[in-house]
Every structure is written in structure tokens, then in C-alpha cells.
């Protein structure tokens, strides 16, 4: 987890709890996501409103042109004089100021015309067929085809965003609220999972463990891919960290074993030789005890060397039955001292192509582990048999309390030991030897009490004689 935390920004990993609190607030990502949506909504609404206003003004201009044309045709058909009264009547009918330009009499205007009305009317006369705008008025002059003058129509010129008295802002306000609410919900649906993911990562840096909820890792979108990638990268970093620590331990053990092997094995060999001389002289059990302790020291050094610098096994045909019986004799004093009894359930002969020294060391470690599991004594049972598919299978069982859950999970792991003073090399060496012989080693607790280590060896050539 240290490596995973080191990938985080320094100021975040230094104070994860504070950063996690900050990540729960509405941060910059949420603002960056929702503000553009609000601006786009506002811009779209404004553009729509301006377009609607322009369309309305266009319709007003078209209506004005239609009014002027319709009045001009009416005057042509009825053949009435273009008088002040006629101008006032048409103004009442059309809702606009209507006047006439006569060829000889000039402008005939209706009642209540102002100087501004007259001014824009004359300007419209100069630009016939064109709507003239002089705020707050607009005018259009349309010729009468009977060559008896022209008609001019004047209306108020409304601004682009002009709202009538019956215009209601409620629909516009409702649409705006709906658009902003939709933008908020969309932003929260995207930013919310990211905030949850960030909070989980910061919590992991604080608690030294990561457990992302299934609502994140189970997603099939980019957020789910990101969450699963974080978990995978974190696991990869932890695995790399464990491998590096294991390599460092192996390097340290290799240096230690190499430096001590020469210094220990030569004196130990001399001690074993003199102990055998004492045994031959029949001076008492002291020679046997000394020899066994010397062999135990040599065995420890060999284990260090094997774990630190594993080498391929030196294969030769090895009969495991006499090997186990010889090992039983060698461990006789140890078994007697711990009030343990070793039972061998083996055929008359069972041979395998393997490294006899390492196989013996494997069974020695398994038996020694069983002895230490029974401080009050008990029976150790070693079973050896032929496998139907070729190779051999064996088991070493005891009557102790059994393995703990943690020991079962870490079975065969180098330097893992729950026993006080244990180095965690015995079972690791046994597992390594078995695997180098093409087999597997596993452990289990027996239902009636005790534990059992099961193993197989699958070399190319095995022979068994019942």
C-alpha cells in the first residue's frame, strides 16, 4: 500500500483524511461540468428568443405591407376621393395611421398626426415600396395604380425584444428551470461516482487497504474501467512490493548462509565424526546426542543454502522406503525425548528418480514440524504410496492442535512462522523440494483433531513393489 500511496500527489497522501473530506465537497470538476451546460442552455434560450423576435418582426412587416397593398387596391376599386375623412376611417379599420399623397394637393393626413408622423411619411414617399424606420415609428408608402397618388401607412416601431401586455414569462421560466435541473442531474450522475471513487482511494491511503464498492467496479462505462484499473494496479504494486521484500530477504539470507556455511560446516563435520567415534566406543548416549545436534546444525546450514540459492535436484534412483527407515533411526533420540512415536506406513519398496539428500531433508523437516506441534507427545504417521497416474503420494500427520487459518493461508511461505523462535524455513524448503520434483505440497486440519501435510512427486520414472 505504501507504493500505491506514493503514486498519489504528495499533499494528498500526506493528509488523506483532509483530502478525503475535500473530495466530498462540490469541487472544480462539478463546476466545470455544470457551468458550461448552464451557459449553453442560457445561450440557446437567448438565441431562440432572438430568433422568435426576429420572426415576429418579419411577420409584422409582412402584415404592414399587406395592409398597405390591400388599402391601395380598395381605393382603386371604390373610386372614392382621398379625403381626410377617408384617411381617418381607414386608420380606424386597420389600427394604423393612414394618409394619402395626392399629385396636386400633397399630403392628406388623418386626425392627430404629429410632425414626426409627417416627417416619416415624406421619407417613406421618397422610398416607395420600402419600410422606413425612425424610432419609434415605421412607415410604408404604396403607390395607387390609377396614378392618383399613393397611400402611406404608419405604425409604432417595436424593438426587437418587445413583449406584449399579455406575454407571460412563466413558460420561459419553467423551461429554464427544467434545463438547469437536467444539467445539474447529469453533472451529478457523472461527478458523483468520480467523487465516490476519489473518496475510496483516499480512504485506502489512510487505512492501508482498498475496497472499492461494487457500484463502481461493476459499472460497464469508463468510470468502471477506471475503478477496476485502480484495483488491479494497486494489487500489482502490492505484489511487486512483496516480491521485492522477498528478494531482499533472499539476498540477505544468501549472504549470511554463504559467509557462515564454511565457518559452520567444517567444525560441525568434525564434531559429527568425533561423536560417531564415541558411539562406536559405547561410552553412552552422549555420543548420539552430540551427533544428532551436529547433524541438525548441518541441516540448518543446508536449508539456508537451498532457500537462498536453489539449485536443480541431483537426480538418481532413490528407494524411499529405506530412506525413511534410516531417517526414523536418526531421529530416534529426538522422538524419544519429545515422547513421540513415528509410524511408517510404506510398501516394501518404492523408488523414484530424485535427489535423495533433499528428499530426506524434506521428510526430516515435516517430521520435525509435527514433533514441535505436539509438546506433550503423540503419534506421527508417515504414509507413502504409489499414484495411479504415475509418481508417488505421501502424507505426514500428527495429533497436535492443527494449523491456524493464517498458517494455512501462508503455508510454505518463506520466513513465515507462528512458533516462537521459528525461522519459517522448514516448510518453505519442503515445498520447494517437492515442487522441484514435479509435485505439490499442501496442508489441512483433520476433522478429529491434528493436522496433515499431503504431497506428491511426479518424476519421469517410478517403480513400486508391493
C-alpha positions in Angstrom: 0.0 0.0 0.0 3.0 2.3 0.6 3.8 2.1 -3.1 0.2 2.8 -4.0 0.1 5.8 -1.8 3.3 7.1 -3.3 1.6 7.3 -6.6 -0.8 9.9 -5.2 0.1 13.6 -5.1 2.3 14.4 -2.1 0.0 16.8 -0.5 -2.9 14.3 -0.7 -1.1 11.3 0.6 0.4 13.3 3.4 -3.0 14.2 4.8 -5.5 11.7 3.4 -8.3 12.4 5.8 -8.3 16.1 5.0 -8.2 15.4 1.3 -11.0 12.9 1.6 -13.2 15.5 3.3 -12.4 17.9 0.5 -13.2 15.3 -2.1 -16.7 15.0 -0.8 -17.5 18.7 -1.4 -18.6 20.1 -4.8 -15.2 20.6 -6.3 -13.9 22.1 -9.5 -14.9 19.2 -11.7 -18.5 19.6 -10.8 -18.4 23.3 -11.5 -16.5 22.7 -14.8 -19.2 20.3 -15.8 -22.4 22.1 -14.9 -21.4 25.7 -15.7 -20.9 25.1 -19.4 -24.2 23.3 -19.5 -25.9 26.3 -17.8 -24.2 28.7 -20.2 -25.1 26.6 -23.2 -28.7 26.5 -22.0 -28.8 30.2 -21.5 -27.2 30.9 -24.9 -29.6 28.5 -26.6 -32.5 30.2 -24.9 -31.3 33.7 -25.9 -30.7 32.7 -29.5 -34.1 31.1 -29.6 -35.8 34.2 -28.1 -34.0 36.5 -30.6 -34.9 34.3 -33.5 -38.5 34.2 -32.4 -38.5 38.0 -32.0 -36.9 38.4 -35.5 -39.6 36.2 -37.0 -42.3 38.2 -35.2 -40.9 41.4 -36.6 -40.7 39.9 -40.1 -44.4 38.9 -39.8 -45.2 42.4 -38.6 -43.5 43.9 -41.7 -45.3 41.5 -44.0 -48.6 42.3 -42.3 -47.9 46.1 -42.7 -47.1 45.6 -46.4 -50.3 43.6 -46.8 -52.3 46.3 -45.1 -50.9 49.0 -47.4 -51.4 46.9 -50.6 -55.0 46.0 -49.6 -55.9 49.6 -48.9 -54.4 50.7 -52.2 -56.5 48.2 -54.1 -59.5 49.2 -52.1 -59.1 52.8 -53.1 -58.7 51.8 -56.8 -61.9 49.8 -56.7 -64.3 52.1 -54.8 -63.3 55.3 -56.7 -63.8 57.5 -53.6 -62.0 60.7 -53.0 -58.8 60.6 -50.9 -60.1 62.9 -48.2 -59.2 63.5 -44.6 -62.4 61.5 -43.6 -61.4 58.5 -45.7 -57.9 58.6 -44.1 -59.5 58.6 -40.6 -61.9 55.8 -41.5 -59.1 53.6 -42.8 -57.0 54.3 -39.7 -59.8 53.1 -37.5 -60.3 49.9 -39.6 -56.6 49.0 -39.9 -55.4 50.2 -36.5 -52.6 52.2 -38.1 -52.2 55.8 -39.2 -53.2 56.1 -42.8 -52.7 59.1 -45.1 -52.5 59.9 -48.9 -50.2 61.7 -51.1 -52.1 63.4 -53.9 -50.5 64.5 -57.1 -51.5 68.2 -56.7 -52.6 68.7 -53.0 -49.6 67.0 -51.3 -50.2 65.0 -48.0 -53.7 64.3 -46.8 -53.4 63.2 -43.2 -55.7 61.9 -40.6 -56.6 63.5 -37.3 -53.9 63.7 -34.6 -50.8 63.5 -36.9 -47.7 64.8 -35.3 -44.7 66.5 -37.0 -42.8 63.2 -36.6 -45.6 61.4 -38.5 -45.4 63.9 -41.3 -41.6 63.6 -41.4 -41.5 59.8 -41.7 -44.4 59.9 -44.2 -42.4 62.1 -46.6 -39.4 59.9 -46.1 -41.5 56.8 -47.0 -42.8 58.7 -50.1 -39.2 59.1 -51.2 -38.6 55.3 -50.7 -41.7 53.8 -52.1 -42.2 50.1 -51.5 -39.6 50.2 -48.7 -40.4 50.1 -45.0 -38.8 53.1 -43.4 -38.0 53.0 -39.7 -37.3 56.1 -37.5 -37.7 55.1 -33.8 -40.4 54.9 -32.5 -42.2 54.8 -35.9 -42.1 52.9 -39.2 -43.8 53.8 -42.4 -44.5 52.3 -45.8 -45.7 54.2 -48.9 -47.6 52.2 -51.6 -48.5 53.8 -55.0 -52.0 53.5 -56.2 -52.1 52.1 -59.7 -54.7 54.5 -61.0 -51.9 57.2 -60.9 -54.0 59.2 -58.5 -51.3 59.3 -55.8 -50.2 56.9 -53.1 -51.2 55.6 -49.7 -48.9 55.8 -46.6 -49.3 53.6 -43.5 -47.5 54.5 -40.2 -47.2 52.2 -37.2 -45.2 52.1 -34.0 -41.8 50.5 -34.5 -41.4 48.0 -31.7 -37.9 47.0 -30.5 -36.5 43.5 -31.3 -37.4 42.1 -27.8 -40.8 43.7 -27.4 -43.3 41.8 -25.2 -47.0 42.4 -25.4 -49.0 43.1 -22.3 -50.4 39.5 -22.3 -47.0 37.9 -22.6 -46.2 35.5 -19.7 -42.7 34.7 -18.5 -43.9 31.6 -16.7 -43.3 29.1 -19.6 -39.9 30.6 -20.3 -39.0 30.5 -16.6 -40.3 26.9 -16.4 -38.2 25.8 -19.4 -35.1 27.4 -17.9 -35.6 25.7 -14.5 -36.1 22.3 -16.2 -33.0 22.8 -18.3 -30.8 23.8 -15.3 -32.2 20.9 -13.2 -31.4 18.5 -16.0 -27.9 19.9 -16.3 -27.5 19.5 -12.5 -28.7 15.9 -12.5 -26.5 15.0 -15.4 -23.5 16.6 -13.8 -24.1 14.8 -10.5 -24.6 11.4 -12.3 -21.1 11.8 -13.8 -19.2 13.6 -11.0 -20.9 11.7 -8.1 -19.2 8.3 -9.0 -15.9 10.1 -9.5 -16.1 11.7 -6.1 -17.0 8.3 -4.6 -14.0 6.8 -6.3 -11.7 9.6 -5.1 -13.0 9.2 -1.5 -12.4 5.4 -1.6 -8.8 5.9 -2.9 -8.1 8.5 -0.1 -9.6 6.2 2.5 -7.4 3.4 1.2 -4.3 5.6 1.7 -5.4 6.3 5.2 -6.4 2.8 6.2 -3.7 1.0 4.1 -6.3 -1.1 2.3 -8.5 -0.6 -0.7 -12.0 -2.0 -1.1 -13.9 -0.2 -3.9 -17.7 -0.7 -3.8 -19.4 -2.9 -6.4 -21.3 0.1 -7.6 -18.1 1.4 -9.1 -16.2 -1.7 -10.1 -19.4 -3.2 -11.6 -20.0 -0.3 -14.0 -19.5 -1.0 -17.7 -18.6 2.5 -18.6 -15.3 4.5 -18.3 -15.7 5.0 -14.6 -16.0 1.3 -14.0 -12.9 0.7 -16.2 -11.0 3.3 -14.1 -12.1 1.7 -10.8 -11.1 -1.8 -11.9 -7.8 -0.5 -13.2 -7.1 1.2 -9.9 -7.7 -2.0 -8.0 -5.6 -4.0 -10.5 -2.7 -1.5 -10.3 -2.9 -1.5 -6.6 -2.7 -5.3 -6.4 0.2 -5.3 -8.9 2.0 -2.7 -6.8 1.5 -4.7 -3.6 2.6 -7.9 -5.3 5.7 -6.2 -6.6 6.4 -4.8 -3.1 6.1 -8.3 -1.6 8.4 -9.8 -4.3 10.9 -7.1 -3.7 10.9 -7.7 0.0 11.2 -11.4 -0.6 14.1 -10.8 -2.9 15.8 -8.6 -0.3 15.4 -11.3 2.3 16.7 -13.9 0.0 19.7 -11.8 -0.8 20.4 -11.2 2.9 19.9 -14.9 3.6 22.2 -15.8 0.8 25.0 -13.5 2.1 24.5 -14.9 5.6 24.4 -18.5 4.5 27.4 -18.2 2.3 29.5 -16.5 4.9 28.5 -19.0 7.7 28.4 -22.2 5.7 32.2 -22.6 5.5 32.7 -21.5 9.1 30.0 -23.8 10.5 30.0 -27.0 8.3 33.7 -27.8 8.8 33.6 -27.7 12.6 30.2 -29.5 12.5 31.7 -32.2 10.4 34.5 -32.7 12.9 32.0 -32.8 15.8 29.9 -35.4 14.0 33.0 -37.5 13.3 34.1 -37.5 16.9 30.5 -38.2 18.1 30.4 -41.3 15.9 33.7 -42.4 17.5 32.1 -42.1 20.9 29.1 -44.1 19.7 31.3 -46.9 18.4 33.2 -47.0 21.8 29.9 -47.4 23.6 30.6 -44.8 26.1 26.9 -43.9 26.5 24.2 -41.8 24.8 26.3 -38.7 24.9 27.8 -39.5 21.5 24.4 -40.0 19.9 23.1 -36.7 21.3 26.2 -34.8 20.0 26.0 -36.5 16.6 22.3 -35.6 16.2 22.9 -32.0 17.3 25.7 -31.7 14.8 23.6 -33.1 12.0 20.8 -30.7 13.0 23.3 -27.8 12.6 24.4 -29.1 9.3 20.8 -29.5 8.2 20.1 -25.8 9.1 23.0 -24.6 7.1 21.9 -26.7 4.1 18.4 -25.3 4.4 19.8 -21.8 4.3 21.8 -22.5 1.3 18.9 -24.3 -0.5 16.4 -21.5 0.2 18.9 -18.7 -0.6 20.4 -20.4 -3.7 18.1 -23.1 -5.0 19.6 -25.5 -7.5 18.1 -28.2 -9.7 17.9 -31.6 -7.9 20.7 -34.1 -8.4 18.5 -36.9 -9.8 19.3 -40.6 -9.2 17.2 -43.6 -8.5 16.2 -43.4 -4.8 14.4 -46.0 -2.8 12.3 -44.0 -0.4 11.5 -46.9 2.0 15.0 -47.5 3.4 15.5 -43.7 3.3 12.5 -43.2 5.6 13.6 -46.1 7.9 17.1 -44.7 8.2 15.6 -41.3 9.0 13.5 -42.9 11.7 16.6 -44.3 13.3 18.4 -41.0 13.1 15.5 -39.2 14.8 15.1 -41.9 17.4 16.6 -39.8 20.3 14.6 -36.7 19.3 11.3 -38.6 19.1 12.0 -40.4 22.4 12.9 -37.1 24.1 9.6 -35.5 23.0 7.6 -38.6 23.8 6.6 -39.1 20.2 6.1 -42.2 18.2 6.7 -42.4 14.5 4.7 -44.8 12.4 5.8 -45.7 8.8 3.0 -47.0 6.5 5.0 -47.8 3.4 5.3 -50.6 0.9 8.3 -52.9 0.8 9.9 -50.8 -1.9 9.1 -47.5 -3.7 11.7 -45.9 -5.9 11.7 -42.5 -7.6 14.2 -40.5 -9.7 15.1 -37.7 -7.3 17.6 -36.1 -5.0 18.0 -38.4 -2.0 19.6 -35.8 0.2 16.9 -33.2 -0.4 14.0 -35.7 -0.1 15.4 -36.8 3.2 15.7 -33.2 4.3 12.0 -32.7 3.3 10.7 -35.6 5.4 13.0 -34.5 8.3 11.5 -31.0 8.3 7.9 -32.4 8.1 8.5 -34.8 11.0 10.3 -32.1 13.0 7.4 -29.7 12.4 5.0 -32.4 13.6 7.1 -33.1 16.7 7.1 -29.4 17.7 3.3 -29.3 17.2 2.9 -31.9 20.0 4.7 -30.7 23.1 3.0 -33.4 25.2 3.9 -36.1 22.7 1.8 -38.2 20.4 1.9 -40.3 17.2 3.3 -39.1 13.9 2.1 -41.1 10.9 4.0 -41.1 7.6 2.3 -42.8 4.7 3.8 -43.4 1.3 2.1 -44.9 -1.7 2.1 -45.2 -5.5 -0.1 -42.8 -7.5 -2.4 -44.3 -10.1 -1.2 -41.8 -12.8 2.5 -42.3 -12.0 4.7 -40.9 -9.3 4.2 -41.1 -5.6 2.0 -39.6 -3.0 2.8 -39.2 0.7 1.4 -37.6 3.9 2.7 -36.7 7.3 0.1 -36.4 10.0 0.2 -35.5 13.7 -2.1 -35.3 16.7 -1.4 -31.6 17.6 -3.8 -28.7 17.6 -3.6 -28.2 13.8 -2.8 -25.2 11.7 -4.3 -21.8 12.3 -6.2 -20.1 9.5 -3.3 -17.7 8.9 -0.8 -20.6 8.8 -2.9 -22.4 6.2 -3.0 -19.3 4.0 0.7 -18.8 4.3 1.7 -22.5 4.2 5.1 -22.9 2.7 5.8 -19.2 2.6 9.4 -18.3 3.4 10.1 -16.7 6.8 6.5 -17.1 7.9 6.3 -18.9 11.3 3.9 -18.7 14.2 6.2 -20.6 16.5 8.4 -18.6 18.9 11.9 -18.7 17.6 10.9 -20.3 14.3 12.7 -19.1 11.2 10.0 -20.1 8.7 12.4 -22.1 6.5 11.5 -25.8 7.2 8.1 -25.9 5.4 9.4 -23.5 2.7 12.3 -25.8 1.9 10.0 -28.9 1.9 7.6 -27.2 -0.5 10.5 -26.1 -2.8 12.0 -29.6 -2.9 8.6 -31.2 -3.7 7.9 -28.7 -6.4 11.4 -29.2 -7.9 10.4 -32.9 -8.2 7.3 -32.0 -10.2 4.9 -32.3 -7.3 2.8 -30.3 -4.9 2.6 -29.8 -1.2 -0.5 -28.8 0.8 -1.7 -28.8 4.4 -5.1 -29.4 6.1 -6.6 -29.9 9.5 -8.1 -33.2 10.3 -11.8 -33.4 11.4 -10.9 -35.4 14.6 -8.0 -33.1 15.5 -4.5 -32.8 14.3 -3.0 -31.7 11.0 -1.8 -33.5 7.9 0.6 -32.4 5.2 -0.1 -34.0 1.8 2.4 -34.2 -1.1 3.1 -35.7 -4.5 6.2 -36.2 -6.6 6.0 -36.8 -10.3 9.4 -37.6 -11.7 9.6 -39.4 -15.1 10.4 -42.9 -13.7 8.9 -44.5 -10.6 8.8 -48.2 -9.5 6.8 -49.7 -6.8 6.8 -53.2 -5.4 4.1 -54.3 -3.0 
